[in-house]
Amino acid sequence: MYNEIIMVVRMRSTRSHTANRRSHFALKESAFSVCGQCGGAVFPHTVCRSCGHYRGRQVLNLEGKLAKKERKRKEKEKVLGKGGGG
Ligand SMILES: [Zn+2]
């Protein structure tokens, strides 16, 4: 007779409980600092993405990397062009 399984909700979460929990969920605006070299926005303790400087020193050779990328792209286009036309 008493072998039925009855679920009991023990902890009712009220609207105010939910709101209280969610009061800490807001996102903060991310902190930026200004690059001393190019004046762009950078994350603190991070190399500048646009000029490759960190604390006034050139760390990344972005121009060389860009040139390499461009060269690779052109080579790829060449190969693709040959294959497509062939
Ligand atoms: Zn910079």
PDB file of the backbone (N, CA, C, O) and the ligand in Angstrom, with CONECT records:
HET     ZN  A 101       1
ATOM      1  N   MET A   1       0.822  -1.204   0.000  1.00  0.00           N
ATOM      2  CA  MET A   1       0.000   0.000   0.000  1.00  0.00           C
ATOM      3  C   MET A   1       0.853   1.250   0.000  1.00  0.00           C
ATOM      4  O   MET A   1       0.532   2.216  -0.693  1.00  0.00           O
ATOM      5  N   TYR A   2       1.949   1.250   0.775  1.00  0.00           N
ATOM      6  CA  TYR A   2       2.798   2.443   0.859  1.00  0.00           C
ATOM      7  C   TYR A   2       4.093   2.273   0.057  1.00  0.00           C
ATOM      8  O   TYR A   2       5.114   2.862   0.411  1.00  0.00           O
ATOM      9  N   ASN A   3       4.067   1.487  -1.003  1.00  0.00           N
ATOM     10  CA  ASN A   3       5.275   1.272  -1.777  1.00  0.00           C
ATOM     11  C   ASN A   3       5.410   2.219  -2.964  1.00  0.00           C
ATOM     12  O   ASN A   3       6.303   2.031  -3.790  1.00  0.00           O
ATOM     13  N   GLU A   4       4.565   3.215  -3.073  1.00  0.00           N
ATOM     14  CA  GLU A   4       4.710   4.200  -4.149  1.00  0.00           C
ATOM     15  C   GLU A   4       5.844   5.159  -3.810  1.00  0.00           C
ATOM     16  O   GLU A   4       6.054   5.516  -2.651  1.00  0.00           O
ATOM     17  N   ILE A   5       6.583   5.574  -4.867  1.00  0.00           N
ATOM     18  CA  ILE A   5       7.676   6.533  -4.657  1.00  0.00           C
ATOM     19  C   ILE A   5       7.142   7.932  -4.921  1.00  0.00           C
ATOM     20  O   ILE A   5       6.704   8.245  -6.028  1.00  0.00           O
ATOM     21  N   ILE A   6       7.184   8.746  -3.917  1.00  0.00           N
ATOM     22  CA  ILE A   6       6.674  10.115  -4.053  1.00  0.00           C
ATOM     23  C   ILE A   6       7.842  11.080  -3.923  1.00  0.00           C
ATOM     24  O   ILE A   6       8.571  11.060  -2.931  1.00  0.00           O
ATOM     25  N   MET A   7       8.009  11.913  -4.920  1.00  0.00           N
ATOM     26  CA  MET A   7       9.091  12.908  -4.854  1.00  0.00           C
ATOM     27  C   MET A   7       8.650  14.083  -4.009  1.00  0.00           C
ATOM     28  O   MET A   7       7.526  14.573  -4.125  1.00  0.00           O
ATOM     29  N   VAL A   8       9.551  14.519  -3.163  1.00  0.00           N
ATOM     30  CA  VAL A   8       9.256  15.656  -2.297  1.00  0.00           C
ATOM     31  C   VAL A   8      10.258  16.762  -2.610  1.00  0.00           C
ATOM     32  O   VAL A   8      11.470  16.554  -2.566  1.00  0.00           O
ATOM     33  N   VAL A   9       9.730  17.929  -2.923  1.00  0.00           N
ATOM     34  CA  VAL A   9      10.621  19.060  -3.147  1.00  0.00           C
ATOM     35  C   VAL A   9      10.961  19.651  -1.802  1.00  0.00           C
ATOM     36  O   VAL A   9      10.112  20.250  -1.143  1.00  0.00           O
ATOM     37  N   ARG A  10      12.213  19.481  -1.393  1.00  0.00           N
ATOM     38  CA  ARG A  10      12.584  19.892  -0.043  1.00  0.00           C
ATOM     39  C   ARG A  10      12.942  21.367   0.030  1.00  0.00           C
ATOM     40  O   ARG A  10      12.603  22.058   0.991  1.00  0.00           O
ATOM     41  N   MET A  11      13.632  21.837  -1.000  1.00  0.00           N
ATOM     42  CA  MET A  11      14.086  23.219  -0.962  1.00  0.00           C
ATOM     43  C   MET A  11      13.388  23.996  -2.067  1.00  0.00           C
ATOM     44  O   MET A  11      13.729  23.866  -3.243  1.00  0.00           O
ATOM     45  N   ARG A  12      12.439  24.778  -1.694  1.00  0.00           N
ATOM     46  CA  ARG A  12      11.776  25.610  -2.688  1.00  0.00           C
ATOM     47  C   ARG A  12      12.655  26.828  -2.931  1.00  0.00           C
ATOM     48  O   ARG A  12      13.026  27.528  -1.988  1.00  0.00           O
ATOM     49  N   SER A  13      12.988  27.084  -4.189  1.00  0.00           N
ATOM     50  CA  SER A  13      13.749  28.303  -4.462  1.00  0.00           C
ATOM     51  C   SER A  13      12.787  29.390  -4.908  1.00  0.00           C
ATOM     52  O   SER A  13      12.221  29.348  -6.000  1.00  0.00           O
ATOM     53  N   THR A  14      12.628  30.350  -4.037  1.00  0.00           N
ATOM     54  CA  THR A  14      11.689  31.433  -4.295  1.00  0.00           C
ATOM     55  C   THR A  14      12.299  32.421  -5.281  1.00  0.00           C
ATOM     56  O   THR A  14      13.484  32.334  -5.602  1.00  0.00           O
ATOM     57  N   ARG A  15      11.519  33.324  -5.741  1.00  0.00           N
ATOM     58  CA  ARG A  15      12.011  34.367  -6.651  1.00  0.00           C
ATOM     59  C   ARG A  15      13.138  35.168  -6.008  1.00  0.00           C
ATOM     60  O   ARG A  15      14.129  35.507  -6.655  1.00  0.00           O
ATOM     61  N   SER A  16      12.966  35.461  -4.728  1.00  0.00           N
ATOM     62  CA  SER A  16      13.993  36.280  -4.059  1.00  0.00           C
ATOM     63  C   SER A  16      15.274  35.477  -3.868  1.00  0.00           C
ATOM     64  O   SER A  16      16.363  36.044  -3.941  1.00  0.00           O
ATOM     65  N   HIS A  17      15.173  34.176  -3.628  1.00  0.00           N
ATOM     66  CA  HIS A  17      16.363  33.338  -3.547  1.00  0.00           C
ATOM     67  C   HIS A  17      17.118  33.370  -4.863  1.00  0.00           C
ATOM     68  O   HIS A  17      18.336  33.540  -4.903  1.00  0.00           O
ATOM     69  N   THR A  18      16.362  33.201  -5.940  1.00  0.00           N
ATOM     70  CA  THR A  18      16.968  33.208  -7.270  1.00  0.00           C
ATOM     71  C   THR A  18      17.643  34.546  -7.551  1.00  0.00           C
ATOM     72  O   THR A  18      18.763  34.605  -8.058  1.00  0.00           O
ATOM     73  N   ALA A  19      16.929  35.623  -7.206  1.00  0.00           N
ATOM     74  CA  ALA A  19      17.477  36.953  -7.462  1.00  0.00           C
ATOM     75  C   ALA A  19      18.731  37.210  -6.642  1.00  0.00           C
ATOM     76  O   ALA A  19      19.694  37.813  -7.114  1.00  0.00           O
ATOM     77  N   ASN A  20      18.693  36.736  -5.395  1.00  0.00           N
ATOM     78  CA  ASN A  20      19.868  36.895  -4.536  1.00  0.00           C
ATOM     79  C   ASN A  20      21.077  36.170  -5.120  1.00  0.00           C
ATOM     80  O   ASN A  20      22.188  36.700  -5.133  1.00  0.00           O
ATOM     81  N   ARG A  21      20.846  34.956  -5.600  1.00  0.00           N
ATOM     82  CA  ARG A  21      21.943  34.187  -6.185  1.00  0.00           C
ATOM     83  C   ARG A  21      22.488  34.916  -7.415  1.00  0.00           C
ATOM     84  O   ARG A  21      23.699  34.998  -7.623  1.00  0.00           O
ATOM     85  N   ARG A  22      21.557  35.446  -8.230  1.00  0.00           N
ATOM     86  CA  ARG A  22      21.977  36.060  -9.491  1.00  0.00           C
ATOM     87  C   ARG A  22      22.558  37.458  -9.302  1.00  0.00           C
ATOM     88  O   ARG A  22      23.061  38.052 -10.256  1.00  0.00           O
ATOM     89  N   SER A  23      22.494  37.982  -8.094  1.00  0.00           N
ATOM     90  CA  SER A  23      23.011  39.336  -7.875  1.00  0.00           C
ATOM     91  C   SER A  23      24.519  39.394  -8.084  1.00  0.00           C
ATOM     92  O   SER A  23      25.070  40.480  -8.261  1.00  0.00           O
ATOM     93  N   HIS A  24      25.198  38.250  -8.067  1.00  0.00           N
ATOM     94  CA  HIS A  24      26.650  38.225  -8.265  1.00  0.00           C
ATOM     95  C   HIS A  24      27.035  37.856  -9.686  1.00  0.00           C
ATOM     96  O   HIS A  24      28.221  37.708  -9.984  1.00  0.00           O
ATOM     97  N   PHE A  25      26.050  37.703 -10.575  1.00  0.00           N
ATOM     98  CA  PHE A  25      26.334  37.188 -11.913  1.00  0.00           C
ATOM     99  C   PHE A  25      26.760  38.277 -12.892  1.00  0.00           C
ATOM    100  O   PHE A  25      27.202  37.956 -13.995  1.00  0.00           O
ATOM    101  N   ALA A  26      26.644  39.538 -12.533  1.00  0.00           N
ATOM    102  CA  ALA A  26      26.922  40.617 -13.483  1.00  0.00           C
ATOM    103  C   ALA A  26      28.385  40.578 -13.913  1.00  0.00           C
ATOM    104  O   ALA A  26      29.269  40.284 -13.108  1.00  0.00           O
ATOM    105  N   LEU A  27      28.634  40.877 -15.184  1.00  0.00           N
ATOM    106  CA  LEU A  27      29.993  40.869 -15.714  1.00  0.00           C
ATOM    107  C   LEU A  27      30.617  42.240 -15.545  1.00  0.00           C
ATOM    108  O   LEU A  27      29.968  43.269 -15.733  1.00  0.00           O
ATOM    109  N   LYS A  28      31.889  42.230 -15.186  1.00  0.00           N
ATOM    110  CA  LYS A  28      32.603  43.497 -15.079  1.00  0.00           C
ATOM    111  C   LYS A  28      33.186  43.856 -16.435  1.00  0.00           C
ATOM    112  O   LYS A  28      33.526  42.989 -17.239  1.00  0.00           O
ATOM    113  N   GLU A  29      33.292  45.144 -16.662  1.00  0.00           N
ATOM    114  CA  GLU A  29      33.939  45.597 -17.883  1.00  0.00           C
ATOM    115  C   GLU A  29      35.427  45.256 -17.795  1.00  0.00           C
ATOM    116  O   GLU A  29      36.056  45.469 -16.758  1.00  0.00           O
ATOM    117  N   SER A  30      35.991  44.721 -18.891  1.00  0.00           N
ATOM    118  CA  SER A  30      37.380  44.293 -18.811  1.00  0.00           C
ATOM    119  C   SER A  30      38.306  45.505 -18.797  1.00  0.00           C
ATOM    120  O   SER A  30      38.062  46.508 -19.468  1.00  0.00           O
ATOM    121  N   ALA A  31      39.370  45.384 -18.018  1.00  0.00           N
ATOM    122  CA  ALA A  31      40.286  46.504 -17.813  1.00  0.00           C
ATOM    123  C   ALA A  31      41.271  46.606 -18.981  1.00  0.00           C
ATOM    124  O   ALA A  31      41.874  45.612 -19.384  1.00  0.00           O
ATOM    125  N   PHE A  32      41.421  47.796 -19.506  1.00  0.00           N
ATOM    126  CA  PHE A  32      42.373  48.051 -20.580  1.00  0.00           C
ATOM    127  C   PHE A  32      43.437  49.018 -20.098  1.00  0.00           C
ATOM    128  O   PHE A  32      43.181  49.858 -19.235  1.00  0.00           O
ATOM    129  N   SER A  33      44.613  48.898 -20.648  1.00  0.00           N
ATOM    130  CA  SER A  33      45.574  49.974 -20.499  1.00  0.00           C
ATOM    131  C   SER A  33      45.975  50.425 -21.901  1.00  0.00           C
ATOM    132  O   SER A  33      45.620  49.787 -22.893  1.00  0.00           O
ATOM    133  N   VAL A  34      46.706  51.513 -21.973  1.00  0.00           N
ATOM    134  CA  VAL A  34      47.031  52.107 -23.264  1.00  0.00           C
ATOM    135  C   VAL A  34      48.464  51.737 -23.636  1.00  0.00           C
ATOM    136  O   VAL A  34      49.363  51.818 -22.800  1.00  0.00           O
ATOM    137  N   CYS A  35      48.676  51.337 -24.872  1.00  0.00           N
ATOM    138  CA  CYS A  35      50.010  50.997 -25.361  1.00  0.00           C
ATOM    139  C   CYS A  35      50.850  52.265 -25.457  1.00  0.00           C
ATOM    140  O   CYS A  35      50.418  53.266 -26.029  1.00  0.00           O
ATOM    141  N   GLY A  36      52.037  52.212 -24.899  1.00  0.00           N
ATOM    142  CA  GLY A  36      52.903  53.378 -24.939  1.00  0.00           C
ATOM    143  C   GLY A  36      53.464  53.651 -26.319  1.00  0.00           C
ATOM    144  O   GLY A  36      53.909  54.766 -26.593  1.00  0.00           O
ATOM    145  N   GLN A  37      53.452  52.667 -27.188  1.00  0.00           N
ATOM    146  CA  GLN A  37      54.048  52.800 -28.507  1.00  0.00           C
ATOM    147  C   GLN A  37      53.045  53.312 -29.549  1.00  0.00           C
ATOM    148  O   GLN A  37      53.310  54.280 -30.262  1.00  0.00           O
ATOM    149  N   CYS A  38      51.896  52.644 -29.620  1.00  0.00           N
ATOM    150  CA  CYS A  38      50.935  53.009 -30.663  1.00  0.00           C
ATOM    151  C   CYS A  38      49.665  53.627 -30.092  1.00  0.00           C
ATOM    152  O   CYS A  38      48.818  54.098 -30.851  1.00  0.00           O
ATOM    153  N   GLY A  39      49.516  53.632 -28.763  1.00  0.00           N
ATOM    154  CA  GLY A  39      48.342  54.278 -28.171  1.00  0.00           C
ATOM    155  C   GLY A  39      47.083  53.454 -28.230  1.00  0.00           C
ATOM    156  O   GLY A  39      46.011  53.926 -27.852  1.00  0.00           O
ATOM    157  N   GLY A  40      47.196  52.225 -28.701  1.00  0.00           N
ATOM    158  CA  GLY A  40      46.022  51.371 -28.775  1.00  0.00           C
ATOM    159  C   GLY A  40      45.707  50.747 -27.433  1.00  0.00           C
ATOM    160  O   GLY A  40      46.523  50.791 -26.512  1.00  0.00           O
ATOM    161  N   ALA A  41      44.525  50.167 -27.322  1.00  0.00           N
ATOM    162  CA  ALA A  41      44.120  49.519 -26.075  1.00  0.00           C
ATOM    163  C   ALA A  41      44.746  48.137 -26.001  1.00  0.00           C
ATOM    164  O   ALA A  41      44.684  47.357 -26.951  1.00  0.00           O
ATOM    165  N   VAL A  42      45.355  47.847 -24.846  1.00  0.00           N
ATOM    166  CA  VAL A  42      45.956  46.535 -24.644  1.00  0.00           C
ATOM    167  C   VAL A  42      45.533  45.995 -23.288  1.00  0.00           C
ATOM    168  O   VAL A  42      45.227  46.756 -22.371  1.00  0.00           O
ATOM    169  N   PHE A  43      45.520  44.695 -23.174  1.00  0.00           N
ATOM    170  CA  PHE A  43      45.301  44.079 -21.874  1.00  0.00           C
ATOM    171  C   PHE A  43      46.557  44.239 -21.047  1.00  0.00           C
ATOM    172  O   PHE A  43      47.659  44.196 -21.594  1.00  0.00           O
ATOM    173  N   PRO A  44      46.424  44.423 -19.746  1.00  0.00           N
ATOM    174  CA  PRO A  44      47.600  44.580 -18.899  1.00  0.00           C
ATOM    175  C   PRO A  44      48.472  43.327 -18.908  1.00  0.00           C
ATOM    176  O   PRO A  44      47.959  42.211 -18.991  1.00  0.00           O
ATOM    177  N   HIS A  45      49.778  43.510 -18.823  1.00  0.00           N
ATOM    178  CA  HIS A  45      50.757  42.413 -18.802  1.00  0.00           C
ATOM    179  C   HIS A  45      50.710  41.584 -20.071  1.00  0.00           C
ATOM    180  O   HIS A  45      51.000  40.387 -20.046  1.00  0.00           O
ATOM    181  N   THR A  46      50.345  42.216 -21.185  1.00  0.00           N
ATOM    182  CA  THR A  46      50.206  41.495 -22.442  1.00  0.00           C
ATOM    183  C   THR A  46      50.881  42.281 -23.553  1.00  0.00           C
ATOM    184  O   THR A  46      50.852  43.512 -23.556  1.00  0.00           O
ATOM    185  N   VAL A  47      51.481  41.578 -24.488  1.00  0.00           N
ATOM    186  CA  VAL A  47      52.108  42.231 -25.634  1.00  0.00           C
ATOM    187  C   VAL A  47      51.033  42.900 -26.475  1.00  0.00           C
ATOM    188  O   VAL A  47      49.948  42.352 -26.669  1.00  0.00           O
ATOM    189  N   CYS A  48      51.349  44.105 -26.979  1.00  0.00           N
ATOM    190  CA  CYS A  48      50.405  44.818 -27.839  1.00  0.00           C
ATOM    191  C   CYS A  48      50.224  44.044 -29.130  1.00  0.00           C
ATOM    192  O   CYS A  48      51.199  43.641 -29.765  1.00  0.00           O
ATOM    193  N   ARG A  49      48.973  43.840 -29.515  1.00  0.00           N
ATOM    194  CA  ARG A  49      48.675  43.033 -30.685  1.00  0.00           C
ATOM    195  C   ARG A  49      48.893  43.791 -31.983  1.00  0.00           C
ATOM    196  O   ARG A  49      49.121  43.186 -33.031  1.00  0.00           O
ATOM    197  N   SER A  50      48.822  45.116 -31.916  1.00  0.00           N
ATOM    198  CA  SER A  50      48.885  45.864 -33.162  1.00  0.00           C
ATOM    199  C   SER A  50      50.313  46.269 -33.513  1.00  0.00           C
ATOM    200  O   SER A  50      50.636  46.396 -34.694  1.00  0.00           O
ATOM    201  N   CYS A  51      51.190  46.478 -32.504  1.00  0.00           N
ATOM    202  CA  CYS A  51      52.556  46.895 -32.833  1.00  0.00           C
ATOM    203  C   CYS A  51      53.621  45.948 -32.296  1.00  0.00           C
ATOM    204  O   CYS A  51      54.789  46.075 -32.662  1.00  0.00           O
ATOM    205  N   GLY A  52      53.245  44.998 -31.435  1.00  0.00           N
ATOM    206  CA  GLY A  52      54.195  43.995 -30.962  1.00  0.00           C
ATOM    207  C   GLY A  52      55.154  44.494 -29.905  1.00  0.00           C
ATOM    208  O   GLY A  52      56.197  43.879 -29.684  1.00  0.00           O
ATOM    209  N   HIS A  53      54.826  45.611 -29.236  1.00  0.00           N
ATOM    210  CA  HIS A  53      55.691  46.132 -28.190  1.00  0.00           C
ATOM    211  C   HIS A  53      55.211  45.688 -26.824  1.00  0.00           C
ATOM    212  O   HIS A  53      54.016  45.477 -26.615  1.00  0.00           O
ATOM    213  N   TYR A  54      56.133  45.549 -25.904  1.00  0.00           N
ATOM    214  CA  TYR A  54      55.791  45.294 -24.513  1.00  0.00           C
ATOM    215  C   TYR A  54      56.741  46.096 -23.645  1.00  0.00           C
ATOM    216  O   TYR A  54      57.955  45.913 -23.722  1.00  0.00           O
ATOM    217  N   ARG A  55      56.209  46.976 -22.827  1.00  0.00           N
ATOM    218  CA  ARG A  55      56.973  47.875 -21.953  1.00  0.00           C
ATOM    219  C   ARG A  55      58.033  48.626 -22.744  1.00  0.00           C
ATOM    220  O   ARG A  55      59.188  48.715 -22.328  1.00  0.00           O
ATOM    221  N   GLY A  56      57.624  49.166 -23.895  1.00  0.00           N
ATOM    222  CA  GLY A  56      58.525  49.994 -24.685  1.00  0.00           C
ATOM    223  C   GLY A  56      59.583  49.225 -25.447  1.00  0.00           C
ATOM    224  O   GLY A  56      60.526  49.826 -25.962  1.00  0.00           O
ATOM    225  N   ARG A  57      59.456  47.935 -25.530  1.00  0.00           N
ATOM    226  CA  ARG A  57      60.456  47.130 -26.216  1.00  0.00           C
ATOM    227  C   ARG A  57      59.762  46.311 -27.304  1.00  0.00           C
ATOM    228  O   ARG A  57      58.668  45.786 -27.098  1.00  0.00           O
ATOM    229  N   GLN A  58      60.420  46.209 -28.474  1.00  0.00           N
ATOM    230  CA  GLN A  58      59.858  45.389 -29.555  1.00  0.00           C
ATOM    231  C   GLN A  58      60.044  43.917 -29.201  1.00  0.00           C
ATOM    232  O   GLN A  58      61.168  43.438 -29.052  1.00  0.00           O
ATOM    233  N   VAL A  59      58.933  43.214 -29.068  1.00  0.00           N
ATOM    234  CA  VAL A  59      58.988  41.813 -28.657  1.00  0.00           C
ATOM    235  C   VAL A  59      58.621  40.889 -29.809  1.00  0.00           C
ATOM    236  O   VAL A  59      59.249  39.852 -30.021  1.00  0.00           O
ATOM    237  N   LEU A  60      57.590  41.289 -30.546  1.00  0.00           N
ATOM    238  CA  LEU A  60      57.145  40.461 -31.663  1.00  0.00           C
ATOM    239  C   LEU A  60      57.462  41.158 -32.974  1.00  0.00           C
ATOM    240  O   LEU A  60      57.291  42.371 -33.103  1.00  0.00           O
ATOM    241  N   ASN A  61      57.919  40.392 -33.934  1.00  0.00           N
ATOM    242  CA  ASN A  61      58.158  40.936 -35.262  1.00  0.00           C
ATOM    243  C   ASN A  61      56.906  40.728 -36.101  1.00  0.00           C
ATOM    244  O   ASN A  61      56.798  39.773 -36.871  1.00  0.00           O
ATOM    245  N   LEU A  62      55.961  41.653 -35.928  1.00  0.00           N
ATOM    246  CA  LEU A  62      54.670  41.483 -36.569  1.00  0.00           C
ATOM    247  C   LEU A  62      54.750  41.741 -38.067  1.00  0.00           C
ATOM    248  O   LEU A  62      54.033  41.109 -38.843  1.00  0.00           O
ATOM    249  N   GLU A  63      55.622  42.668 -38.483  1.00  0.00           N
ATOM    250  CA  GLU A  63      55.728  42.981 -39.919  1.00  0.00           C
ATOM    251  C   GLU A  63      56.257  41.782 -40.691  1.00  0.00           C
ATOM    252  O   GLU A  63      55.752  41.441 -41.761  1.00  0.00           O
ATOM    253  N   GLY A  64      57.287  41.145 -40.130  1.00  0.00           N
ATOM    254  CA  GLY A  64      57.835  39.963 -40.780  1.00  0.00           C
ATOM    255  C   GLY A  64      56.812  38.860 -40.878  1.00  0.00           C
ATOM    256  O   GLY A  64      56.716  38.161 -41.886  1.00  0.00           O
ATOM    257  N   LYS A  65      56.042  38.715 -39.803  1.00  0.00           N
ATOM    258  CA  LYS A  65      55.021  37.673 -39.781  1.00  0.00           C
ATOM    259  C   LYS A  65      53.965  37.967 -40.833  1.00  0.00           C
ATOM    260  O   LYS A  65      53.501  37.066 -41.532  1.00  0.00           O
ATOM    261  N   LEU A  66      53.583  39.255 -40.938  1.00  0.00           N
ATOM    262  CA  LEU A  66      52.568  39.651 -41.909  1.00  0.00           C
ATOM    263  C   LEU A  66      53.042  39.353 -43.319  1.00  0.00           C
ATOM    264  O   LEU A  66      52.291  38.838 -44.147  1.00  0.00           O
ATOM    265  N   ALA A  67      54.327  39.691 -43.586  1.00  0.00           N
ATOM    266  CA  ALA A  67      54.883  39.461 -44.915  1.00  0.00           C
ATOM    267  C   ALA A  67      54.870  37.971 -45.235  1.00  0.00           C
ATOM    268  O   ALA A  67      54.535  37.567 -46.348  1.00  0.00           O
ATOM    269  N   LYS A  68      55.237  37.165 -44.254  1.00  0.00           N
ATOM    270  CA  LYS A  68      55.268  35.712 -44.442  1.00  0.00           C
ATOM    271  C   LYS A  68      53.868  35.192 -44.764  1.00  0.00           C
ATOM    272  O   LYS A  68      53.678  34.356 -45.648  1.00  0.00           O
ATOM    273  N   LYS A  69      52.909  35.708 -44.025  1.00  0.00           N
ATOM    274  CA  LYS A  69      51.523  35.289 -44.222  1.00  0.00           C
ATOM    275  C   LYS A  69      51.069  35.622 -45.648  1.00  0.00           C
ATOM    276  O   LYS A  69      50.454  34.813 -46.343  1.00  0.00           O
ATOM    277  N   GLU A  70      51.410  36.872 -46.051  1.00  0.00           N
ATOM    278  CA  GLU A  70      51.017  37.335 -47.388  1.00  0.00           C
ATOM    279  C   GLU A  70      51.637  36.442 -48.459  1.00  0.00           C
ATOM    280  O   GLU A  70      50.971  36.047 -49.416  1.00  0.00           O
ATOM    281  N   ARG A  71      52.938  36.123 -48.281  1.00  0.00           N
ATOM    282  CA  ARG A  71      53.643  35.290 -49.253  1.00  0.00           C
ATOM    283  C   ARG A  71      52.983  33.905 -49.351  1.00  0.00           C
ATOM    284  O   ARG A  71      52.790  33.364 -50.439  1.00  0.00           O
ATOM    285  N   LYS A  72      52.649  33.358 -48.187  1.00  0.00           N
ATOM    286  CA  LYS A  72      52.020  32.032 -48.161  1.00  0.00           C
ATOM    287  C   LYS A  72      50.682  32.061 -48.891  1.00  0.00           C
ATOM    288  O   LYS A  72      50.328  31.140 -49.626  1.00  0.00           O
ATOM    289  N   ARG A  73      49.945  33.158 -48.661  1.00  0.00           N
ATOM    290  CA  ARG A  73      48.617  33.273 -49.270  1.00  0.00           C
ATOM    291  C   ARG A  73      48.729  33.312 -50.783  1.00  0.00           C
ATOM    292  O   ARG A  73      47.947  32.691 -51.503  1.00  0.00           O
ATOM    293  N   LYS A  74      49.750  34.078 -51.258  1.00  0.00           N
ATOM    294  CA  LYS A  74      49.946  34.206 -52.699  1.00  0.00           C
ATOM    295  C   LYS A  74      50.318  32.863 -53.315  1.00  0.00           C
ATOM    296  O   LYS A  74      49.826  32.487 -54.378  1.00  0.00           O
ATOM    297  N   GLU A  75      51.206  32.149 -52.615  1.00  0.00           N
ATOM    298  CA  GLU A  75      51.597  30.825 -53.113  1.00  0.00           C
ATOM    299  C   GLU A  75      50.387  29.913 -53.221  1.00  0.00           C
ATOM    300  O   GLU A  75      50.223  29.184 -54.200  1.00  0.00           O
ATOM    301  N   LYS A  76      49.567  29.964 -52.227  1.00  0.00           N
ATOM    302  CA  LYS A  76      48.376  29.116 -52.195  1.00  0.00           C
ATOM    303  C   LYS A  76      47.452  29.469 -53.364  1.00  0.00           C
ATOM    304  O   LYS A  76      46.920  28.593 -54.046  1.00  0.00           O
ATOM    305  N   GLU A  77      47.278  30.784 -53.574  1.00  0.00           N
ATOM    306  CA  GLU A  77      46.432  31.237 -54.687  1.00  0.00           C
ATOM    307  C   GLU A  77      46.954  30.729 -56.007  1.00  0.00           C
ATOM    308  O   GLU A  77      46.201  30.283 -56.873  1.00  0.00           O
ATOM    309  N   LYS A  78      48.283  30.808 -56.141  1.00  0.00           N
ATOM    310  CA  LYS A  78      48.921  30.360 -57.381  1.00  0.00           C
ATOM    311  C   LYS A  78      48.600  28.893 -57.649  1.00  0.00           C
ATOM    312  O   LYS A  78      48.192  28.504 -58.743  1.00  0.00           O
ATOM    313  N   VAL A  79      48.803  28.091 -56.592  1.00  0.00           N
ATOM    314  CA  VAL A  79      48.566  26.645 -56.727  1.00  0.00           C
ATOM    315  C   VAL A  79      47.107  26.373 -57.051  1.00  0.00           C
ATOM    316  O   VAL A  79      46.789  25.558 -57.917  1.00  0.00           O
ATOM    317  N   LEU A  80      46.229  27.065 -56.346  1.00  0.00           N
ATOM    318  CA  LEU A  80      44.805  26.855 -56.545  1.00  0.00           C
ATOM    319  C   LEU A  80      44.392  27.280 -57.954  1.00  0.00           C
ATOM    320  O   LEU A  80      43.587  26.620 -58.610  1.00  0.00           O
ATOM    321  N   GLY A  81      44.963  28.396 -58.399  1.00  0.00           N
ATOM    322  CA  GLY A  81      44.658  28.896 -59.736  1.00  0.00           C
ATOM    323  C   GLY A  81      45.045  27.897 -60.814  1.00  0.00           C
ATOM    324  O   GLY A  81      44.301  27.673 -61.769  1.00  0.00           O
ATOM    325  N   LYS A  82      46.228  27.296 -60.647  1.00  0.00           N
ATOM    326  CA  LYS A  82      46.698  26.284 -61.607  1.00  0.00           C
ATOM    327  C   LYS A  82      45.763  25.091 -61.620  1.00  0.00           C
ATOM    328  O   LYS A  82      45.356  24.602 -62.674  1.00  0.00           O
ATOM    329  N   GLY A  83      45.425  24.626 -60.390  1.00  0.00           N
ATOM    330  CA  GLY A  83      44.582  23.436 -60.276  1.00  0.00           C
ATOM    331  C   GLY A  83      43.199  23.668 -60.870  1.00  0.00           C
ATOM    332  O   GLY A  83      42.655  22.811 -61.567  1.00  0.00           O
ATOM    333  N   GLY A  84      42.632  24.862 -60.577  1.00  0.00           N
ATOM    334  CA  GLY A  84      41.285  25.155 -61.055  1.00  0.00           C
ATOM    335  C   GLY A  84      41.232  25.296 -62.577  1.00  0.00           C
ATOM    336  O   GLY A  84      40.294  24.824 -63.220  1.00  0.00           O
ATOM    337  N   GLY A  85      42.263  25.959 -63.151  1.00  0.00           N
ATOM    338  CA  GLY A  85      42.274  26.185 -64.596  1.00  0.00           C
ATOM    339  C   GLY A  85      42.602  24.938 -65.384  1.00  0.00           C
ATOM    340  O   GLY A  85      42.101  24.742 -66.491  1.00  0.00           O
ATOM    341  N   GLY A  86      43.471  24.068 -64.795  1.00  0.00           N
ATOM    342  CA  GLY A  86      44.017  22.917 -65.459  1.00  0.00           C
ATOM    343  C   GLY A  86      42.989  22.006 -66.070  1.00  0.00           C
ATOM    344  O   GLY A  86      43.342  20.988 -66.666  1.00  0.00           O
TER     345      GLY A  86
HETATM  346 ZN    ZN A 101      51.057  49.050 -29.502  1.00  0.00          ZN2+
END
